[in-house]
Amino acid sequence: MDVIKIGDVVELNHQFADDASEDNPNAAPQIHLHDACGKQTCSIEIKVEGLDPDRPRNAQGEYDLTYAQRRIRDYFEQRGKQVEFDPTTGKIFWLRG
């Protein structure tokens, strides 16, 4: 069984912080790890205080959640793992497998 290591969460949060706007560094998405009874999930926290939640996040025109999902998917694919996102909110994910 593949597991999400705390180091993965820390690394992703560092990457998001590095990408954050200098104008509002606290607006970077954050990943939270939840581990209970043999099932791990992570959640994406997106802070939009003082921001327009519909504003594009980056030069590709991606919105905050889309940007976070892509970065998470890319991060784990580079490590030979696949993630699955909750289809209702898209803010919860886990490793597929």
C-alpha positions in Angstrom: 0.0 0.0 0.0 1.3 3.4 -1.0 1.3 6.0 1.8 1.6 9.8 1.7 4.6 10.6 3.8 4.6 13.7 6.0 7.7 14.8 4.1 5.6 14.9 0.9 3.1 17.2 2.5 5.9 19.4 3.8 7.6 19.5 0.4 4.3 20.4 -1.4 3.6 23.2 1.1 7.1 24.6 0.6 6.5 24.5 -3.2 3.2 26.3 -2.8 4.8 28.9 -0.5 7.6 29.5 -3.0 5.1 30.1 -5.8 3.0 32.5 -3.7 2.7 36.1 -4.7 4.9 38.5 -2.9 1.9 40.7 -2.6 0.0 38.1 -0.6 2.3 35.2 0.5 -0.4 33.9 2.9 -2.7 33.1 0.0 -0.8 30.0 -1.0 -2.7 26.7 -0.9 -1.9 24.4 2.0 -2.1 20.6 2.2 -3.2 18.9 5.4 -2.7 15.1 6.0 -5.5 13.1 7.6 -4.7 9.5 8.7 -7.2 7.3 10.4 -7.9 3.6 10.6 -5.7 2.6 7.7 -7.0 5.2 5.2 -5.1 8.4 4.4 -6.6 11.5 2.8 -5.3 15.0 2.3 -7.2 18.2 2.0 -6.4 21.3 0.2 -6.9 24.6 2.0 -7.2 27.6 -0.2 -7.2 31.0 1.6 -9.1 33.7 -0.3 -9.3 36.3 2.4 -9.2 39.7 0.6 -8.9 38.0 -2.8 -11.3 37.2 -5.5 -11.8 33.4 -5.4 -12.4 33.4 -9.2 -9.2 35.2 -10.1 -6.7 33.3 -12.2 -3.8 32.1 -10.1 -1.0 32.0 -12.6 0.2 32.8 -16.1 -1.6 29.7 -17.5 -4.9 31.2 -16.3 -5.6 28.4 -13.8 -7.7 29.0 -10.8 -6.5 28.3 -7.3 -8.0 24.8 -7.0 -7.0 23.7 -10.5 -3.5 25.0 -9.9 -3.2 23.1 -6.6 -4.6 19.9 -8.1 -2.2 20.0 -11.0 0.8 20.6 -8.8 -0.2 17.7 -6.5 -0.8 15.4 -9.4 2.5 16.3 -11.0 4.4 15.9 -7.7 3.1 12.4 -7.1 3.4 11.2 -10.7 7.1 12.2 -10.6 7.3 9.7 -7.7 5.5 6.9 -9.6 2.2 7.4 -7.7 -1.3 8.5 -8.8 -3.7 10.6 -6.8 -7.5 10.7 -7.0 -9.5 13.7 -6.1 -12.9 13.7 -4.5 -15.3 14.5 -7.3 -17.7 16.5 -5.2 -15.4 19.3 -4.0 -12.0 18.5 -5.5 -10.4 19.5 -2.3 -9.8 16.0 -0.8 -7.4 13.5 -2.4 -5.7 10.2 -1.7 -3.3 7.9 -3.4 -4.8 5.5 -5.9 -3.8 1.9 -5.5 
